[in-house]
C-alpha cells in the first residue's frame, strides 16, 4: 500500500535531507530537470481518477520530484510534530494521513514502473534512492516529538469516542512507530538507521541481480531439431527472441522466475531439458556479477540483527507478530501439518512417473527436468488430453472480457469500458474504466499482460492511486502477467495456468477497487500478507465455474464452445499433480522460515547458504531430489523483498480461500447476493478492521481446514 508514513522531522533535518539528495552520489539536476512547469508530478494529474500521465513522464522528472516530494512531506510532518496545541486525533492522525501527497505520487509511479517497464537509468536511480528513502522514513518514524504526540492520543483513546476505523488508525500508528523503533534510545536508533539503509540497498541489489540474470541466462539453441515438442508458434517466438538479441538463425528460450520452466513439459530433447533446468537452478549461485549468495546472506544477517535490536528473538518473530499467524510456532505447526502428506503424495506421483519412464524404455532415474515432461504424458493418459488442446479455447481477450470481467459483472454488477484515449507506459497495456452497478465510475484498471525484458518476472497487482474518502481518491489499479507476445497478427493463446493467474490477480484488483475506507492507511490490500492472498485465491474459483467457462472458453477461430467433455476433464484435474505442486511450494516456505528464524550469529555465510537450504529441507522431511523448491534462496524474490518470513502466506490464506469457496457453493455460486455479501464484509473493508473478525462476519464462523486438505489431496488415505 502507498500511504503517507507518519512522523516528523526538525527543520534542520529537512535541510540535511536536501543536502544528502544533492550529494555526489546523486548529481545536481540539470536546469531542465528543475523547471517546475514541465514536471508532471508537481501538479495533480488531470486525467480521470488522477491516473499518471504516462505520455508526459520522462526519467528526468523522477529525481526532482522525489527531492521536492520528500522535502514537502518532511515540512508537513515537522509542522505536526512541533505544533504547540495539545495533540488531538485531528491535528496528529488526520494531518499525517493528509501529508506527503507529492511524494506518494512519484513513489507510486516510480516503484510500479521499475517493476513493469524499467531501464538502466531507472535502475541506477533506484539504487541511489534506496538508502536515501530509508533514511527519509527513519527520520519520520524515529522522531521522538511526533511519537510523544501519537502516544498522548493513544493513551486517552478510550475517552475520545472515535468511530471504529478512526480508533483502529490510532492503534495502528502507535504500533507502527513502536515496531519501527520509536521507543529505542538514541544510540540504538542510530544503529537502526544504519541497518535500515544497508538493508534497503541490499534488497535493491539482490532484486536487480535476479532480473538481470534471468535475461542473461536465457537458453540459446542453434539446432531447431532440439525444439521438438514445441508448437510452431512457440518456435517462432523463440526465433524472434533470438533475433531481438542479434542472434539470427538461432533460438532463445527465456527463463521465468520459478525453478521449473513451462517448456519442460513439452520439450522431447532430454539433454535440452536438463540444460534449461540446471541453468534455472544455478541462478544466483554460479559466480559472476549476478551471484546473490553474499548479498542475500548479509541481508539475512542484518534483518536478524534489526529484529534483535527491536526486542525480538528473530526476524520471523518480528514479521509474524503483525500477521494473522502471530508467531513462528503457529506457522511451523501449519507447515509441519501439511508437509508429510504433501511429500507422500509427491513420492507416489514420482513412482508413477518412474514407471512410465521404464515402460517407455528409459534407462534413467527421474530428475527435476523430467517431472513436468512425464507429468504431461500422465495427464494425457489419465485425462485424454494435453495442454495444446486447451489453448485454442483460451484466447486472451475472451479470457479477460468474457471470463474475468464476465464473472465480476455477474457477482458484483461491474461493467468495463476500454479507454483507448488514455496514455500508457507501453503499447501493449490496456486501460478499462470500471463502472459500479449504479453506473458510477468505480476505478481504472490497467491490464499489462505481456512479457518483455524491461519487466520483472511473475504476476502481480499494483496500485497507482489508492481509494480514500479523506483524500477524495478512487483507485487506479494494474494487473501484470508475463505471457509471451505472439507474432503480429497471431492470437494470444493462454495456458490453463495463465488463465487461472489472470483470475487470481484480478482478485487483488477487486480488493483494491472495492475499498470503501476513510483513511489511506487502510485502503484496499493494506492487510497482513497472510490475508491479502485470500480474496485473490477465492477469485480463482470462477475460472472453472461452468457458467464462466461457457462464456470465455470458445475456439479462437471457429467460435465454437469448448466441448463439455473437455471441460469436465479439466475440472477433474483439480487434484492432479498436487503432491508435486504442494511440495515445491512448502519447500520454499520451509526454507524461508528456517532462514528467518535464526539469530544473527546463526545465519549461514554465503558459502554455507546452499548447504543450509538442503539441510533445512532434510530436517523438515521435504527434500526430494526430483522436486526442487519453487524458488531457491539466491533467486527467491519474495523473501528478498516484501514476503520475507511470509511466503507461507499463500497456504495460510488458502485455508480461508478453500473454506470460502465452500460457502459460495452452498449459497448458489455466481450470484449477486453472494458477491455483494463478500464485497460488504471483506473486499470493501481493507485494513480497517481485524482480518479474522472480517472473515467471521463473512462466514459466520472461523475457517475450517478440511476443504483445503481435500483440495490439495492431503486427506489421509
C-alpha positions as CSV (number, residue, x, y, z in Angstrom):
1,X,0.0,0.0,0.0
2,X,1.2,3.5,-0.7
3,X,0.2,5.9,2.1
4,X,1.9,8.7,3.9
5,X,4.3,7.4,6.6
6,X,3.5,9.3,9.8
7,X,6.1,11.2,11.8
8,X,8.0,14.4,11.9
9,X,11.4,15.9,11.4
10,X,13.0,19.1,12.6
11,X,13.7,21.8,10.1
12,X,17.5,21.0,10.3
13,X,16.7,17.5,9.1
14,X,14.8,18.9,6.1
15,X,18.0,20.8,5.2
16,X,20.1,17.7,5.8
17,X,18.0,15.5,3.6
18,X,18.1,18.1,0.8
19,X,21.9,18.2,1.1
20,X,22.0,14.4,1.1
21,X,19.9,14.1,-2.0
22,X,22.2,16.5,-3.8
23,X,25.4,14.8,-2.7
24,X,28.0,13.4,-5.1
25,X,26.1,10.1,-5.3
26,X,23.1,12.0,-6.7
27,X,24.4,14.7,-9.1
28,X,23.0,18.1,-9.3
29,X,19.9,18.0,-11.6
30,X,20.3,19.8,-14.9
31,X,18.4,23.0,-15.4
32,X,15.6,21.3,-17.4
33,X,15.2,18.8,-14.6
34,X,14.4,21.6,-12.1
35,X,12.0,23.5,-14.3
36,X,8.7,23.3,-12.4
37,X,6.5,23.9,-15.4
38,X,7.2,20.7,-17.3
39,X,7.4,18.2,-14.4
40,X,4.1,16.2,-14.4
41,X,4.5,15.2,-10.8
42,X,4.5,18.7,-9.4
43,X,0.7,19.0,-10.0
44,X,-2.1,16.5,-9.6
45,X,-2.9,14.7,-12.8
46,X,-5.9,16.0,-14.7
47,X,-6.6,12.5,-16.2
48,X,-9.5,10.5,-14.8
49,X,-9.1,9.5,-11.2
50,X,-5.6,11.0,-11.1
51,X,-4.1,8.4,-13.4
52,X,-0.4,9.2,-14.0
53,X,0.1,11.0,-17.4
54,X,2.5,8.3,-18.7
55,X,2.9,10.1,-22.0
56,X,4.5,13.1,-20.2
57,X,6.6,11.3,-17.6
58,X,10.3,11.1,-18.5
59,X,13.2,9.7,-16.5
60,X,14.5,13.2,-15.9
61,X,11.3,14.0,-13.9
62,X,11.8,11.5,-11.1
63,X,14.8,12.9,-9.2
64,X,13.5,16.5,-8.8
65,X,10.0,15.1,-7.9
66,X,11.5,12.9,-5.2
67,X,13.5,15.8,-3.9
68,X,10.6,18.1,-3.7
69,X,8.2,15.4,-2.5
70,X,10.3,14.3,0.4
71,X,11.1,17.9,1.4
72,X,7.4,18.8,1.4
73,X,6.5,15.7,3.4
74,X,9.1,16.4,6.0
75,X,7.9,20.0,6.3
76,X,4.3,18.8,6.7
77,X,5.2,16.3,9.4
78,X,7.5,18.9,11.1
79,X,4.5,21.1,11.5
80,X,2.6,18.3,13.1
81,X,5.4,17.4,15.5
82,X,6.1,21.0,16.5
83,X,2.5,22.0,16.9
84,X,2.1,23.8,20.2
85,X,-1.5,22.9,20.5
86,X,-2.4,19.8,22.6
87,X,-2.3,16.6,20.5
88,X,-5.7,15.5,19.1
89,X,-6.9,12.9,16.6
90,X,-7.3,15.6,14.0
91,X,-4.1,17.5,14.4
92,X,-2.0,14.4,14.6
93,X,-3.5,11.4,12.8
94,X,-5.7,13.1,10.2
95,X,-2.9,15.5,9.5
96,X,-0.5,12.7,9.0
97,X,-2.9,10.9,6.6
98,X,-3.1,14.1,4.5
99,X,0.7,14.6,4.3
100,X,3.1,13.6,1.6
101,X,0.9,13.6,-1.4
102,X,3.5,14.6,-4.0
103,X,6.0,12.1,-2.5
104,X,3.3,9.4,-2.7
105,X,2.5,10.2,-6.4
106,X,6.1,10.0,-7.6
107,X,6.9,7.0,-5.4
108,X,3.9,5.0,-6.6
109,X,4.7,5.7,-10.3
110,X,8.4,5.0,-9.9
111,X,8.1,1.8,-8.0
112,X,5.5,0.5,-10.4
113,X,7.5,1.4,-13.5
114,X,10.7,-0.1,-12.2
115,X,8.8,-3.4,-11.9
116,X,6.7,-3.2,-15.1
117,X,8.9,-1.2,-17.6
118,X,12.3,-0.3,-16.3
119,X,15.6,0.7,-17.9
120,X,19.2,1.3,-16.9
121,X,18.5,4.9,-15.9
122,X,15.6,4.0,-13.6
123,X,17.6,1.1,-12.1
124,X,20.6,3.4,-11.4
125,X,18.3,5.9,-9.7
126,X,16.6,3.1,-7.8
127,X,20.0,2.1,-6.4
128,X,20.8,5.6,-5.4
129,X,17.4,6.3,-3.8
130,X,17.1,3.1,-1.7
131,X,19.3,4.2,1.2
132,X,18.0,7.8,1.0
133,X,14.4,6.7,1.1
134,X,15.2,4.5,4.1
135,X,16.8,7.5,5.8
136,X,13.7,9.6,5.0
137,X,11.3,7.1,6.5
138,X,13.5,6.6,9.6
139,X,13.7,10.3,10.1
140,X,9.9,10.3,10.2
141,X,9.3,7.1,12.3
142,X,12.1,7.8,14.8
143,X,11.2,11.4,15.6
144,X,10.7,11.5,19.4
145,X,8.5,14.6,19.3
146,X,6.0,13.1,16.9
147,X,5.9,9.8,18.8
148,X,5.1,11.6,22.0
149,X,2.1,13.3,20.3
150,X,1.0,9.9,18.9
151,X,1.4,8.3,22.3
152,X,-0.5,11.0,24.1
153,X,-3.6,10.4,21.9
154,X,-3.2,6.7,22.1
155,X,-3.2,6.7,25.9
156,X,-6.5,8.6,26.0
157,X,-8.1,6.5,23.3
158,X,-11.0,5.2,25.4
159,X,-12.1,8.8,26.2
160,X,-12.2,10.1,22.6
161,X,-15.4,8.5,21.4
162,X,-13.9,7.7,17.9
163,X,-15.6,5.5,15.4
164,X,-14.2,2.1,14.8
165,X,-12.0,2.9,11.8
166,X,-10.6,6.1,13.5
167,X,-9.8,4.2,16.7
168,X,-8.0,1.5,14.7
169,X,-6.0,4.2,12.9
170,X,-4.6,5.4,16.3
171,X,-3.8,1.9,17.3
172,X,-2.1,1.0,14.1
173,X,0.0,4.2,14.0
174,X,1.1,3.6,17.6
175,X,2.1,0.0,16.8
176,X,3.8,1.0,13.5
177,X,6.0,3.5,15.3
178,X,6.9,1.1,18.2
179,X,7.8,-1.6,15.7
180,X,9.9,0.9,13.8
181,X,12.0,1.7,16.9
182,X,10.4,4.8,18.3
183,X,10.9,3.7,21.9
184,X,14.7,2.9,21.4
185,X,17.4,5.2,22.9
186,X,19.4,7.4,20.6
187,X,22.3,5.0,20.2
188,X,20.0,2.2,19.2
189,X,18.1,4.5,16.9
190,X,21.4,5.4,15.2
191,X,22.3,1.7,14.7
192,X,18.8,1.1,13.4
193,X,19.1,3.8,10.8
194,X,22.4,2.3,9.6
195,X,20.8,-1.2,9.4
196,X,17.7,0.0,7.5
197,X,19.8,1.9,5.0
198,X,22.0,-1.1,4.2
199,X,19.0,-3.5,4.1
200,X,17.3,-1.3,1.6
201,X,20.4,-1.1,-0.6
202,X,21.0,-4.9,-0.4
203,X,17.4,-5.6,-1.3
204,X,17.6,-3.4,-4.4
205,X,20.9,-5.0,-5.5
206,X,19.6,-8.6,-5.0
207,X,16.4,-7.8,-6.9
208,X,18.3,-6.3,-9.8
209,X,20.6,-9.4,-9.8
210,X,17.6,-11.7,-10.1
211,X,16.1,-9.8,-13.0
212,X,19.4,-9.3,-14.8
213,X,20.4,-12.9,-14.5
214,X,17.1,-14.2,-15.8
215,X,17.8,-12.2,-19.0
216,X,21.4,-13.2,-19.1
217,X,20.8,-16.9,-18.7
218,X,18.2,-17.3,-21.5
219,X,18.9,-20.6,-23.3
220,X,20.3,-20.3,-26.8
221,X,19.6,-23.2,-29.2
222,X,21.3,-23.5,-32.6
223,X,19.6,-26.6,-33.9
224,X,15.8,-26.3,-34.4
225,X,15.5,-30.1,-34.2
226,X,16.3,-29.8,-30.4
227,X,12.9,-27.9,-30.1
228,X,10.8,-30.9,-31.0
229,X,7.6,-30.9,-28.9
230,X,7.1,-27.1,-29.0
231,X,4.4,-25.7,-31.2
232,X,5.1,-23.7,-34.3
233,X,4.1,-20.5,-32.6
234,X,6.5,-21.3,-29.6
235,X,9.3,-22.0,-32.0
236,X,8.6,-18.7,-33.9
237,X,8.6,-16.8,-30.6
238,X,12.0,-18.4,-29.7
239,X,13.4,-17.4,-33.1
240,X,12.1,-13.8,-32.7
241,X,13.6,-13.7,-29.2
242,X,16.9,-14.7,-30.7
243,X,16.6,-12.1,-33.4
244,X,16.0,-9.4,-30.8
245,X,19.4,-10.3,-29.3
246,X,21.1,-10.2,-32.7
247,X,21.3,-14.0,-32.9
248,X,19.9,-14.5,-36.4
249,X,19.2,-18.2,-37.3
250,X,19.2,-19.3,-33.6
251,X,16.5,-19.7,-31.0
252,X,16.2,-18.3,-27.4
253,X,14.2,-19.8,-24.6
254,X,13.9,-17.2,-21.9
255,X,13.7,-18.2,-18.2
256,X,10.9,-17.4,-15.9
257,X,11.5,-16.6,-12.2
258,X,10.4,-20.0,-10.8
259,X,12.7,-23.1,-10.6
260,X,10.5,-25.0,-13.0
261,X,10.1,-23.8,-16.6
262,X,6.9,-24.3,-18.6
263,X,8.8,-25.5,-21.7
264,X,10.0,-28.6,-19.8
265,X,6.5,-30.1,-20.1
266,X,6.8,-30.1,-23.9
267,X,10.5,-30.5,-25.0
268,X,11.3,-34.0,-26.1
269,X,15.0,-33.5,-26.0
270,X,16.1,-34.6,-22.5
271,X,19.6,-33.0,-22.8
272,X,18.0,-29.6,-23.5
273,X,15.5,-30.1,-20.7
274,X,18.4,-30.7,-18.4
275,X,20.3,-27.7,-19.7
276,X,17.3,-25.5,-19.0
277,X,16.6,-26.8,-15.5
278,X,20.3,-26.7,-14.4
279,X,20.6,-23.1,-15.7
280,X,17.4,-22.2,-13.8
281,X,18.6,-23.8,-10.5
282,X,22.0,-22.3,-10.8
283,X,20.8,-18.7,-10.7
284,X,22.4,-16.5,-8.2
285,X,24.9,-19.2,-7.1
286,X,27.2,-19.8,-10.1
287,X,29.7,-17.0,-9.6
288,X,29.9,-14.0,-11.8
289,X,28.4,-10.5,-11.5
290,X,24.9,-11.7,-10.5
291,X,25.9,-14.2,-7.8
292,X,23.5,-13.3,-5.0
293,X,24.8,-15.5,-2.2
294,X,26.9,-12.9,-0.4
295,X,24.1,-10.2,-0.8
296,X,21.4,-12.5,0.5
297,X,23.5,-13.8,3.4
298,X,24.3,-10.3,4.5
299,X,20.7,-9.3,4.1
300,X,19.6,-12.1,6.3
301,X,22.2,-11.3,9.0
302,X,21.2,-7.6,9.1
303,X,17.5,-8.4,9.3
304,X,18.2,-10.7,12.3
305,X,20.2,-8.0,13.9
306,X,17.5,-5.5,13.4
307,X,14.9,-7.8,14.9
308,X,17.1,-8.3,18.0
309,X,17.6,-4.6,18.3
310,X,13.9,-4.2,18.4
311,X,13.5,-6.8,21.0
312,X,12.6,-9.9,19.0
313,X,14.2,-13.4,19.0
314,X,14.3,-13.5,15.2
315,X,13.2,-11.6,12.1
316,X,10.3,-14.1,11.7
317,X,9.1,-13.3,15.2
318,X,9.2,-9.6,14.3
319,X,7.3,-10.1,11.0
320,X,4.7,-12.6,12.2
321,X,3.7,-10.5,15.2
322,X,1.9,-8.3,12.7
323,X,0.3,-11.1,10.7
324,X,-2.7,-13.3,11.2
325,X,-0.4,-16.1,12.3
326,X,1.1,-14.0,15.1
327,X,4.0,-16.4,15.9
328,X,6.7,-18.6,14.2
329,X,5.4,-21.5,16.2
330,X,1.9,-21.2,14.6
331,X,3.5,-21.1,11.1
332,X,5.8,-24.1,12.0
333,X,2.8,-26.1,13.1
334,X,0.8,-25.4,10.0
335,X,3.8,-26.3,7.7
336,X,4.6,-29.4,9.7
337,X,0.9,-30.4,9.4
338,X,0.9,-30.1,5.6
339,X,4.4,-31.3,4.6
340,X,4.2,-35.0,5.4
341,X,1.1,-35.8,3.4
342,X,2.3,-33.5,0.6
343,X,5.6,-35.3,0.3
344,X,3.9,-38.7,0.5
345,X,1.7,-37.6,-2.4
346,X,4.7,-36.4,-4.4
347,X,6.6,-39.7,-3.8
348,X,3.6,-41.6,-5.1
349,X,3.5,-39.3,-8.2
350,X,7.2,-39.9,-8.7
351,X,6.8,-43.7,-8.6
352,X,4.2,-43.4,-11.3
353,X,6.4,-41.2,-13.4
354,X,9.4,-43.5,-13.0
355,X,7.2,-46.5,-14.1
356,X,6.3,-44.5,-17.2
357,X,10.0,-43.9,-18.0
358,X,10.8,-47.6,-17.6
359,X,7.8,-48.6,-19.7
360,X,9.0,-46.3,-22.4
361,X,12.4,-47.9,-22.5
362,X,14.1,-45.2,-20.5
363,X,17.2,-46.4,-18.5
364,X,17.5,-43.4,-16.2
365,X,16.1,-42.2,-12.9
366,X,13.5,-39.4,-12.6
367,X,15.2,-36.0,-12.4
368,X,13.8,-32.4,-11.9
369,X,14.0,-31.8,-15.7
370,X,11.8,-34.9,-16.3
371,X,9.0,-34.3,-13.9
372,X,6.9,-31.8,-16.0
373,X,7.5,-33.8,-19.2
374,X,6.3,-37.1,-17.9
375,X,3.6,-35.5,-15.8
376,X,2.2,-34.1,-19.1
377,X,2.2,-37.6,-20.5
378,X,0.4,-39.0,-17.4
379,X,-2.1,-36.1,-17.8
380,X,-2.7,-37.1,-21.4
381,X,-3.1,-40.8,-20.5
382,X,-5.4,-40.2,-17.5
383,X,-7.4,-37.3,-18.8
384,X,-7.1,-38.0,-22.5
385,X,-5.9,-34.5,-23.5
386,X,-2.9,-32.3,-23.4
387,X,-2.4,-28.6,-22.8
388,X,-2.3,-27.9,-26.6
389,X,-6.0,-29.0,-26.8
390,X,-7.0,-26.3,-24.3
391,X,-5.1,-23.3,-25.6
392,X,-7.2,-22.7,-28.8
393,X,-10.1,-22.0,-26.4
394,X,-8.2,-19.6,-24.2
395,X,-7.7,-16.5,-26.4
396,X,-6.6,-13.6,-24.2
397,X,-9.3,-11.1,-24.9
398,X,-12.0,-13.7,-24.4
399,X,-10.5,-14.8,-21.1
400,X,-10.3,-11.1,-20.0
401,X,-13.6,-9.7,-21.2
402,X,-15.8,-12.8,-21.4
403,X,-14.2,-14.5,-18.4
404,X,-12.7,-12.3,-15.8
405,X,-15.0,-9.3,-16.5
406,X,-18.0,-11.5,-17.0
407,X,-17.6,-13.1,-13.6
408,X,-17.2,-9.7,-12.0
409,X,-20.4,-8.5,-13.7
410,X,-22.4,-11.4,-12.5
411,X,-21.1,-11.3,-9.0
412,X,-20.9,-7.6,-8.4
413,X,-22.7,-5.8,-11.3
414,X,-19.5,-4.2,-12.6
415,X,-19.2,-3.1,-16.2
416,X,-16.0,-2.3,-18.1
417,X,-15.3,0.2,-20.9
418,X,-12.0,0.3,-22.7
419,X,-10.4,3.7,-22.7
420,X,-8.1,3.9,-25.8
421,X,-7.7,7.6,-25.3
422,X,-5.7,7.4,-22.1
423,X,-1.9,7.2,-22.2
424,X,0.0,4.1,-21.1
425,X,3.7,3.4,-20.4
426,X,3.8,0.6,-23.0
427,X,1.8,0.0,-26.2
428,X,0.5,-3.4,-25.0
429,X,-1.0,-2.1,-21.8
430,X,-4.8,-1.6,-22.0
431,X,-6.9,0.7,-19.8
432,X,-10.5,0.0,-18.7
433,X,-12.9,2.3,-16.9
434,X,-14.8,0.3,-14.3
435,X,-18.4,1.2,-13.5
436,X,-20.2,0.1,-10.4
437,X,-23.7,-1.4,-10.5
438,X,-25.2,2.0,-10.1
439,X,-23.3,3.3,-13.2
440,X,-20.8,5.5,-11.2
441,X,-17.2,5.2,-12.1
442,X,-15.5,3.0,-9.6
443,X,-11.9,2.7,-10.8
444,X,-9.5,2.5,-13.7
445,X,-8.0,-0.9,-14.4
446,X,-4.7,-1.4,-16.4
447,X,-4.2,-4.8,-18.0
448,X,-0.5,-5.3,-18.6
449,X,-0.2,-9.0,-19.6
450,X,2.8,-9.4,-21.9
451,X,6.3,-10.3,-21.1
452,X,9.2,-8.1,-22.0
453,X,12.9,-7.7,-21.0
454,X,12.1,-4.5,-19.1
455,X,9.5,-6.2,-16.9
456,X,10.2,-8.4,-13.8
457,X,9.1,-12.0,-13.8
458,X,5.9,-13.4,-12.3
459,X,2.5,-11.9,-11.9
460,X,1.3,-9.2,-9.5
461,X,-1.2,-6.4,-8.9
462,X,-0.2,-2.8,-8.0
463,X,-1.9,0.5,-7.4
464,X,-1.2,3.9,-8.8
465,X,-3.9,5.6,-6.8
466,X,-5.5,4.2,-3.7
467,X,-9.1,4.8,-2.5
468,X,-9.7,7.2,0.4
469,X,-12.7,9.2,1.4
470,X,-10.4,11.6,3.3
471,X,-8.5,12.5,0.2
472,X,-11.4,12.0,-2.2
473,X,-9.4,9.5,-4.3
474,X,-10.6,6.5,-6.2
475,X,-8.4,3.5,-7.3
476,X,-6.2,3.2,-10.3
477,X,-5.1,-0.4,-10.2
478,X,-3.0,-2.6,-12.5
479,X,-2.6,-6.3,-13.1
480,X,0.7,-7.7,-14.5
481,X,1.3,-11.1,-16.1
482,X,4.2,-12.4,-18.2
483,X,2.6,-14.0,-21.2
484,X,4.8,-14.4,-24.3
485,X,3.7,-12.0,-27.0
486,X,2.9,-13.7,-30.3
487,X,3.9,-12.6,-33.8
488,X,1.9,-9.7,-35.1
489,X,-1.5,-10.9,-36.3
490,X,-1.4,-14.2,-34.4
491,X,-3.7,-14.7,-31.5
492,X,-2.5,-14.8,-27.9
493,X,-3.5,-18.3,-26.6
494,X,-3.1,-18.9,-22.9
495,X,-2.3,-22.0,-20.9
496,X,-4.8,-23.0,-18.2
497,X,-2.3,-21.8,-15.5
498,X,-2.2,-18.4,-17.2
499,X,-6.0,-18.3,-17.2
500,X,-6.1,-19.0,-13.5
501,X,-3.4,-16.4,-12.9
502,X,-5.5,-13.8,-14.7
503,X,-8.4,-14.5,-12.4
504,X,-6.1,-14.6,-9.3
505,X,-4.6,-11.2,-10.0
506,X,-8.0,-9.7,-10.7
507,X,-9.0,-10.8,-7.2
508,X,-6.3,-8.4,-5.9
509,X,-7.7,-5.7,-8.2
510,X,-11.2,-6.2,-6.9
511,X,-9.9,-5.9,-3.3
512,X,-8.4,-2.6,-4.3
513,X,-11.3,-1.3,-6.4
514,X,-14.0,-2.1,-3.8
515,X,-12.1,-0.4,-1.0
516,X,-14.5,1.9,0.9
517,X,-12.5,3.3,3.8
518,X,-11.8,6.8,5.1
519,X,-8.1,6.7,5.6
520,X,-5.3,5.9,3.1
521,X,-3.6,3.8,5.8
522,X,-6.3,1.1,5.4
523,X,-7.0,1.3,1.6
524,X,-7.5,-1.8,-0.5
525,X,-4.9,-4.5,0.1
526,X,-3.4,-2.8,3.2
527,X,-3.9,-6.0,5.2
528,X,-1.5,-8.7,6.6
529,X,0.4,-10.7,4.0
530,X,-1.2,-13.9,5.2
531,X,-4.7,-12.4,4.5
532,X,-4.0,-10.5,1.3
533,X,-4.0,-13.6,-0.9
534,X,-7.3,-14.8,0.4
535,X,-9.6,-12.7,-1.9
536,X,-7.4,-13.3,-4.9
537,X,-7.4,-17.0,-4.4
538,X,-11.2,-17.0,-4.0
539,X,-11.5,-15.3,-7.3
540,X,-9.7,-18.2,-9.0
541,X,-12.8,-20.4,-8.5
542,X,-14.6,-18.5,-11.2
543,X,-12.0,-19.6,-13.8
544,X,-13.6,-23.1,-13.7
545,X,-17.2,-22.2,-12.8
546,X,-19.4,-23.7,-15.5
547,X,-21.2,-20.5,-16.5
548,X,-18.0,-18.6,-16.7
549,X,-16.1,-21.3,-18.7
550,X,-19.1,-21.5,-21.1
551,X,-18.7,-17.7,-21.7
552,X,-15.0,-17.4,-22.3
553,X,-13.8,-20.9,-23.4
554,X,-14.6,-20.6,-27.1
555,X,-12.3,-21.6,-30.0
556,X,-10.5,-18.5,-31.3
557,X,-11.1,-19.4,-34.9
558,X,-14.5,-21.1,-35.1
559,X,-16.2,-19.5,-32.0
560,X,-17.3,-23.0,-31.0
561,X,-17.5,-23.5,-27.2
562,X,-15.1,-25.9,-25.6
563,X,-16.7,-29.4,-25.7
564,X,-18.4,-30.2,-22.4
565,X,-16.5,-33.4,-22.0
566,X,-13.2,-31.5,-22.3
567,X,-14.4,-29.0,-19.7
568,X,-15.3,-32.0,-17.4
569,X,-11.8,-33.4,-17.9
570,X,-10.3,-30.0,-17.0
571,X,-12.3,-29.9,-13.8
572,X,-11.4,-33.5,-12.9
573,X,-7.7,-32.5,-13.0
574,X,-8.0,-30.2,-9.9
575,X,-6.2,-32.6,-7.6
576,X,-3.8,-33.8,-10.3
577,X,0.0,-33.4,-9.5
578,X,-0.9,-31.7,-6.2
579,X,1.8,-33.7,-4.4
580,X,4.5,-32.0,-6.6
581,X,2.8,-28.6,-6.5
582,X,2.3,-28.5,-2.8
583,X,5.7,-29.9,-2.0
584,X,7.7,-27.4,-4.1
585,X,5.7,-24.6,-2.5
586,X,6.1,-25.9,1.0
587,X,9.8,-26.5,0.4
588,X,10.3,-22.8,-0.4
589,X,8.1,-21.8,2.6
590,X,10.1,-24.0,5.0
591,X,13.4,-22.6,3.8
592,X,12.1,-19.0,4.2
593,X,11.1,-19.8,7.8
594,X,14.3,-21.6,8.6
595,X,16.4,-18.7,7.4
596,X,14.4,-16.0,9.2
597,X,14.0,-17.8,12.5
598,X,17.8,-17.6,13.1
599,X,19.7,-15.4,15.5
600,X,22.2,-13.1,13.8
601,X,25.2,-15.3,14.7
602,X,23.4,-18.4,13.3
603,X,22.8,-17.0,9.8
604,X,24.8,-19.0,7.2
605,X,27.6,-17.4,5.3
606,X,27.5,-17.1,1.5
607,X,29.4,-20.3,1.1
608,X,27.1,-22.1,3.5
609,X,23.8,-20.8,2.1
610,X,23.0,-23.6,-0.3
611,X,24.0,-26.3,2.2
612,X,21.7,-24.7,4.7
613,X,18.9,-24.9,2.2
614,X,19.4,-28.6,1.7
615,X,19.8,-29.2,5.5
616,X,16.6,-27.3,6.3
617,X,14.6,-29.4,3.7
618,X,16.1,-32.6,5.0
619,X,15.2,-31.7,8.6
620,X,11.6,-31.0,7.6
621,X,11.3,-34.2,5.6
622,X,10.7,-32.2,2.4
623,X,13.9,-32.9,0.4
624,X,13.0,-34.8,-2.8
625,X,15.8,-34.8,-5.4
626,X,13.3,-34.6,-8.3
627,X,11.2,-31.8,-6.7
628,X,13.4,-28.7,-6.0
629,X,11.9,-25.8,-4.1
630,X,9.7,-23.5,-6.2
631,X,12.4,-20.9,-5.6
632,X,16.0,-21.5,-4.4
633,X,17.4,-18.9,-2.0
634,X,19.5,-16.8,-4.3
635,X,16.6,-16.1,-6.7
636,X,13.8,-16.2,-4.1
637,X,12.5,-12.7,-4.9
638,X,9.6,-13.0,-2.4
639,X,11.9,-13.2,0.6
640,X,14.4,-10.7,-0.9
641,X,11.6,-8.1,-0.8
642,X,8.3,-7.9,1.0
643,X,7.4,-11.5,1.6
644,X,10.4,-12.2,3.8
645,X,9.3,-14.6,6.6
646,X,5.9,-14.6,5.0
647,X,6.0,-16.9,1.9
648,X,3.8,-19.3,4.0
649,X,1.0,-16.7,3.4
650,X,-0.3,-18.4,0.3
651,X,-1.1,-21.6,2.0
652,X,-2.3,-19.9,5.2
653,X,-4.7,-17.7,3.2
654,X,-5.7,-20.8,1.2
655,X,-7.3,-22.2,4.3
656,X,-9.7,-19.2,4.3
657,X,-10.0,-19.4,0.5
658,X,-11.0,-23.1,0.4
659,X,-13.5,-22.6,3.2
660,X,-14.9,-19.5,1.5
661,X,-15.3,-21.4,-1.8
662,X,-17.5,-23.9,0.0
663,X,-19.6,-21.0,1.2
664,X,-20.1,-19.7,-2.3
665,X,-21.1,-23.2,-3.5
666,X,-23.5,-23.6,-0.6
667,X,-25.1,-20.2,-1.5
668,X,-25.6,-20.7,-5.2
669,X,-22.3,-19.8,-6.6
670,X,-22.2,-17.0,-9.1
671,X,-25.0,-14.8,-7.6
672,X,-25.1,-11.1,-7.0
673,X,-26.4,-11.6,-3.5
674,X,-23.3,-13.7,-2.7
675,X,-20.9,-11.3,-4.3
676,X,-22.5,-8.3,-2.6
677,X,-22.1,-10.1,0.8
678,X,-18.4,-10.8,0.1
679,X,-17.8,-7.3,-1.0
680,X,-19.6,-5.7,2.0
681,X,-17.9,-8.0,4.7
682,X,-14.4,-8.4,3.2
683,X,-13.5,-6.6,0.0
684,X,-14.6,-3.2,0.9
685,X,-13.1,-3.1,4.4
686,X,-9.4,-3.1,3.5
687,X,-7.4,-3.0,6.7
688,X,-10.0,-1.0,8.7
689,X,-10.8,-4.0,11.0
690,X,-9.2,-7.2,12.3
691,X,-8.9,-9.5,9.3
692,X,-10.1,-12.7,11.1
693,X,-13.0,-10.8,12.5
694,X,-13.9,-9.8,8.9
695,X,-13.8,-13.4,7.9
696,X,-16.1,-14.4,10.8
697,X,-18.5,-11.7,9.7
698,X,-18.4,-13.1,6.2
699,X,-18.6,-16.8,7.0
700,X,-20.4,-16.7,10.4
701,X,-17.6,-18.8,11.9
702,X,-13.9,-19.3,11.8
703,X,-12.5,-21.1,8.8
704,X,-12.1,-24.9,8.8
705,X,-9.0,-26.6,7.3
706,X,-10.8,-29.6,5.9
707,X,-11.7,-28.0,2.5
708,X,-8.0,-27.2,1.9
709,X,-6.8,-30.7,2.8
710,X,-9.4,-32.2,0.3
711,X,-8.5,-29.7,-2.4
712,X,-4.8,-30.4,-2.1
713,X,-5.2,-34.2,-1.8
714,X,-3.8,-34.1,1.7
715,X,-6.5,-36.1,3.5
716,X,-5.5,-39.4,4.9
717,X,-5.8,-42.3,2.6
